Amino acid sequence: MIQNYRILNPKFKYQSSKNTSSQEVKALLKKYNLRALKQLGQHFLVDKKVLIKIVGAAKLNKGDTVLEIGPGLGILTEALAEKAGKVIAIEIDKGLVKYLEKRFKDHQNLEIIHENILKLRTKDLASRLGSKNKFNYKVVANLPYYITSRVIRHFLEAEIKPNLIVFLVQKEVAERIIAEPPKMSLLSISCQFYGEPEIVDFVPQDSFWPKPEIESAILRIKVYKKPKVKVKDKKLFFRVVKAGFSNKRKQLHNALAGGLHISNQKAKGLLKKSGIDPARRAQTLNLEEWAKIADCRKLSLSTH
């Protein structure tokens, strides 16, 4: 059973309700000598109903700056530019950048940057994001599935964090991110530490061209100004969580012993001091329990 799931009914109405057909996409790619690159995981969104839900989920207004990752053929980009005050589109495909620059040459509120988002620090975009206030932009994207986890982590751990993230991602990944005990994972802990994730809606395969082999979901993450739980050492917190999930089939004391390179006896003692049953497994723990373990580990390290 999926938890934290609800369907939004956004008020935003895109000016065209007509879907872009796969034939139109193919013709457009041919006209500009472009192609869908498998190595970049490119699947172009052709369903306007999905587009409306994505833009609606972002709750945009003219005071918003939006960072769009992988604008592709610009179908979502155009809708974002209609609603937001400013859109910064980051595209890694040089051919698509040239096409987008031609398509949106008259859009004053749109900037296109040729870059790999994973190599671009938000700190380097500070002047474009426009602000002394570091908490004032949103990220929207139809992400290539092979980089989903890395991109989410990239923004949640960024020097200048967004206040909202709306991503079109693989359905299974979205479900893992919103999971609760006893189905937690390193990914769900990492995301829920920094923000509140929810599934907005599911997206069928025929909403894209080329058609992917898997279903998708619109994922929204409301990013906290401060992490959900207070910890003494954030790096140590994630080191402990990673150790716990290093072998989730094992009881927690065994996983921590191996992951933290400590004796089984010390791992059991650490868990008992934290008020956690050593026989539990990592996926059954919530954020607060991981925070207790990490803080106890910090205390034990400081006394040696």
C-alpha positions as CSV (number, residue, x, y, z in Angstrom):
1,M,0.0,0.0,0.0
2,I,1.4,3.4,-1.0
3,Q,1.6,5.9,1.8
4,N,1.4,9.8,1.6
5,Y,-0.2,9.5,-1.8
6,R,-2.7,11.9,-3.2
7,I,-3.7,13.3,-6.6
8,L,-3.6,17.0,-7.0
9,N,-6.1,19.0,-9.1
10,P,-4.0,22.0,-10.2
11,K,-5.9,25.1,-11.3
12,F,-3.3,25.9,-13.9
13,K,-4.6,25.5,-17.5
14,Y,-2.0,25.3,-20.2
15,Q,-2.9,27.3,-23.3
16,S,-3.0,24.1,-25.4
17,S,-4.6,20.9,-24.3
18,K,-3.5,19.0,-27.4
19,N,-0.9,16.3,-26.9
20,T,2.3,16.4,-29.0
21,S,2.3,13.2,-31.1
22,S,5.3,11.0,-31.4
23,Q,5.2,11.8,-35.2
24,E,5.5,15.5,-34.3
25,V,8.4,14.8,-32.0
26,K,10.2,12.7,-34.7
27,A,9.6,15.4,-37.3
28,L,11.0,18.1,-34.9
29,L,14.1,16.0,-34.2
30,K,14.7,15.3,-37.9
31,K,14.2,19.0,-38.8
32,Y,16.9,20.1,-36.4
33,N,19.1,17.1,-36.9
34,L,18.5,15.8,-33.4
35,R,17.8,12.4,-31.9
36,A,16.8,10.9,-28.6
37,L,20.1,9.8,-27.0
38,K,19.9,6.5,-25.1
39,Q,23.1,7.3,-23.1
40,L,21.4,10.4,-21.7
41,G,18.1,8.5,-20.9
42,Q,16.1,11.0,-23.1
43,H,12.3,10.3,-23.2
44,F,10.4,13.4,-24.3
45,L,7.1,14.2,-22.6
46,V,4.2,14.3,-25.1
47,D,1.2,14.3,-22.8
48,K,-0.1,17.8,-22.0
49,K,-2.2,16.4,-19.1
50,V,0.9,15.3,-17.3
51,L,2.5,18.6,-18.1
52,I,-0.4,20.4,-16.4
53,K,0.0,18.3,-13.3
54,I,3.7,19.0,-13.1
55,V,3.3,22.7,-13.4
56,G,0.4,22.7,-11.0
57,A,2.4,20.7,-8.4
58,A,5.1,23.4,-8.5
59,K,2.5,26.1,-7.5
60,L,4.2,28.8,-9.6
61,N,3.7,32.5,-9.6
62,K,5.5,35.5,-11.2
63,G,7.7,35.9,-8.1
64,D,9.3,32.4,-8.6
65,T,12.6,31.5,-10.1
66,V,12.6,27.9,-11.6
67,L,15.6,25.8,-12.3
68,E,14.6,23.3,-15.0
69,I,16.9,20.3,-15.5
70,G,17.0,18.7,-19.0
71,P,14.4,20.8,-20.9
72,G,14.7,18.6,-23.9
73,L,12.4,19.9,-26.7
74,G,11.1,22.7,-24.4
75,I,7.5,21.5,-24.0
76,L,7.6,21.8,-20.2
77,T,9.9,24.8,-20.4
78,E,7.3,26.8,-22.3
79,A,4.7,26.1,-19.6
80,L,7.1,27.0,-16.8
81,A,8.0,30.3,-18.5
82,E,4.3,31.2,-18.8
83,K,3.8,30.9,-15.0
84,A,7.1,31.8,-13.4
85,G,9.0,35.0,-13.2
86,K,12.2,33.5,-14.4
87,V,13.3,30.1,-15.7
88,I,16.9,28.8,-15.9
89,A,17.1,25.7,-18.1
90,I,20.1,23.4,-17.7
91,E,20.7,21.1,-20.7
92,I,23.6,18.8,-21.3
93,D,22.9,18.0,-24.9
94,K,24.6,20.6,-27.1
95,G,22.3,20.0,-30.0
96,L,19.2,20.6,-27.9
97,V,20.8,23.8,-26.5
98,K,21.1,25.2,-30.0
99,Y,17.5,24.2,-30.8
100,L,16.2,25.7,-27.5
101,E,18.0,29.0,-28.1
102,K,16.3,29.3,-31.4
103,R,12.9,28.3,-30.1
104,F,12.9,30.6,-27.1
105,K,14.9,33.5,-28.5
106,D,12.1,36.0,-27.8
107,H,11.5,34.8,-24.2
108,Q,13.0,37.4,-21.9
109,N,12.4,35.4,-18.7
110,L,14.2,32.3,-19.9
111,E,18.0,31.5,-19.7
112,I,19.4,28.3,-21.2
113,I,22.7,27.0,-19.9
114,H,24.8,24.2,-21.5
115,E,26.0,22.2,-18.6
116,N,25.9,18.9,-16.7
117,I,23.7,19.6,-13.6
118,L,25.8,17.3,-11.5
119,K,28.9,19.4,-12.1
120,L,27.1,22.7,-11.6
121,R,27.0,23.9,-8.0
122,T,24.1,26.0,-6.9
123,K,26.7,28.4,-5.4
124,D,27.8,29.1,-9.0
125,L,24.2,30.0,-9.9
126,A,23.7,32.4,-6.9
127,S,23.6,35.5,-9.0
128,R,21.2,34.0,-11.5
129,L,19.0,32.7,-8.7
130,G,18.9,36.2,-7.8
131,S,19.2,36.6,-4.2
132,K,20.5,37.3,-0.8
133,N,17.8,35.0,0.4
134,K,19.1,31.4,-0.2
135,F,15.7,29.8,0.0
136,N,13.8,31.2,-2.9
137,Y,13.8,29.0,-6.0
138,K,12.2,25.8,-7.2
139,V,13.5,22.9,-9.2
140,V,11.3,21.2,-11.8
141,A,12.4,18.4,-14.2
142,N,11.6,15.4,-16.3
143,L,14.7,13.5,-15.1
144,P,16.7,10.8,-16.9
145,Y,16.1,7.8,-14.5
146,Y,19.7,6.8,-14.3
147,I,20.6,10.0,-12.5
148,T,17.5,10.5,-10.4
149,S,19.0,9.7,-7.0
150,R,22.1,11.7,-7.6
151,V,20.2,14.8,-8.7
152,I,17.9,14.7,-5.8
153,R,20.8,14.4,-3.4
154,H,22.6,17.1,-5.3
155,F,19.9,19.6,-4.5
156,L,19.0,18.5,-1.0
157,E,22.6,18.8,0.0
158,A,23.3,22.0,-2.0
159,E,24.8,25.1,-0.5
160,I,21.8,27.0,-1.7
161,K,18.8,24.7,-1.4
162,P,15.5,25.1,-3.3
163,N,12.3,25.4,-1.3
164,L,10.4,23.0,-3.6
165,I,11.4,20.1,-6.0
166,V,9.0,18.6,-8.5
167,F,10.5,15.7,-10.5
168,L,9.1,13.2,-13.0
169,V,10.8,10.0,-11.9
170,Q,10.6,6.3,-12.0
171,K,7.5,5.0,-10.2
172,E,9.5,2.6,-8.0
173,V,12.0,5.3,-7.0
174,A,9.2,7.6,-6.0
175,E,7.6,4.9,-3.9
176,R,10.9,4.1,-2.2
177,I,11.4,7.8,-1.4
178,I,8.0,8.2,0.4
179,A,8.3,4.9,2.2
180,E,7.7,4.6,6.0
181,P,8.9,1.9,8.4
182,P,9.2,-1.1,7.9
183,K,10.1,-0.3,4.3
184,M,12.7,2.5,4.8
185,S,15.9,2.7,2.7
186,L,19.0,4.8,2.5
187,L,17.2,6.8,-0.2
188,S,14.1,7.4,1.9
189,I,16.1,8.4,5.0
190,S,18.2,10.8,2.9
191,C,15.3,12.5,1.3
192,Q,13.1,12.7,4.4
193,F,15.9,14.1,6.5
194,Y,15.9,17.2,4.2
195,G,12.3,17.4,3.1
196,E,8.7,16.2,2.9
197,P,8.2,14.0,-0.2
198,E,4.8,13.0,-1.7
199,I,3.6,11.4,-4.9
200,V,1.4,13.8,-6.9
201,D,0.3,11.3,-9.5
202,F,1.4,8.3,-11.6
203,V,2.3,8.6,-15.2
204,P,1.8,5.9,-17.9
205,Q,4.5,4.9,-20.3
206,D,2.7,6.2,-23.4
207,S,3.1,9.8,-22.1
208,F,6.6,9.8,-23.5
209,W,8.4,9.3,-26.7
210,P,10.4,7.1,-27.0
211,K,8.2,5.0,-24.7
212,P,10.1,3.9,-21.6
213,E,9.9,0.4,-20.3
214,I,8.7,1.5,-16.9
215,E,6.0,3.6,-15.3
216,S,6.7,7.1,-13.9
217,A,5.5,9.3,-11.1
218,I,5.4,13.0,-10.3
219,L,7.3,13.4,-7.1
220,R,7.1,16.6,-5.0
221,I,9.5,17.4,-2.2
222,K,8.9,20.4,0.1
223,V,12.4,21.2,1.3
224,Y,12.8,22.0,5.0
225,K,14.7,25.2,6.0
226,K,16.4,22.9,8.6
227,P,16.6,19.1,8.6
228,K,13.7,17.3,10.1
229,V,15.7,15.9,13.0
230,K,18.5,17.7,14.9
231,V,21.8,15.8,15.0
232,K,25.2,16.6,16.5
233,D,27.1,15.6,13.4
234,K,25.4,15.4,10.0
235,K,28.2,13.5,8.3
236,L,28.3,11.0,11.1
237,F,24.6,10.6,10.9
238,F,24.7,9.6,7.3
239,R,27.7,7.4,7.9
240,V,25.8,5.5,10.6
241,V,22.7,5.2,8.3
242,K,24.8,4.0,5.4
243,A,26.4,1.4,7.7
244,G,23.0,0.2,8.9
245,F,21.8,-0.3,5.4
246,S,25.1,-1.9,4.2
247,N,23.4,-5.3,4.8
248,K,19.7,-4.8,5.5
249,R,19.0,-8.5,5.7
250,K,21.2,-8.7,8.8
251,Q,20.1,-7.6,12.3
252,L,21.1,-4.0,13.0
253,H,23.9,-4.8,15.4
254,N,25.6,-7.0,12.7
255,A,25.2,-4.4,10.0
256,L,26.5,-1.6,12.1
257,A,29.5,-3.6,13.3
258,G,30.5,-4.3,9.7
259,G,29.7,-0.9,8.4
260,L,31.3,1.1,11.2
261,H,34.2,-1.4,11.6
262,I,33.5,-1.9,15.3
263,S,33.0,-5.1,17.3
264,N,29.6,-6.7,17.5
265,Q,29.7,-6.1,21.3
266,K,30.2,-2.3,20.7
267,A,27.5,-2.2,18.2
268,K,25.1,-3.9,20.6
269,G,26.1,-1.5,23.3
270,L,25.6,1.5,21.0
271,L,22.1,0.4,20.1
272,K,21.1,-0.3,23.7
273,K,22.3,3.1,24.8
274,S,20.1,4.5,22.0
275,G,17.1,2.6,23.2
276,I,17.0,0.5,20.0
277,D,16.6,-3.3,20.0
278,P,19.8,-4.7,18.4
279,A,17.8,-7.4,16.7
280,R,15.9,-4.9,14.6
281,R,16.7,-4.3,10.9
282,A,17.6,-1.0,9.3
283,Q,14.4,-0.7,7.3
284,T,12.2,-0.6,10.4
285,L,13.9,2.5,12.0
286,N,12.6,6.1,11.6
287,L,14.6,9.3,11.4
288,E,14.4,10.0,15.1
289,E,15.8,6.6,15.9
290,W,18.7,7.0,13.5
291,A,19.4,10.4,15.1
292,K,19.6,8.8,18.5
293,I,22.1,6.2,17.3
294,A,24.3,8.8,15.5
295,D,24.4,11.1,18.5
296,C,25.3,8.2,20.8
297,R,28.0,7.2,18.4
298,K,29.3,10.8,18.4
299,L,29.3,10.8,22.3
300,S,31.3,7.5,22.4
301,L,33.9,8.8,19.9
302,S,34.3,12.1,21.9
303,T,35.0,10.2,25.1
304,H,37.9,8.1,23.6
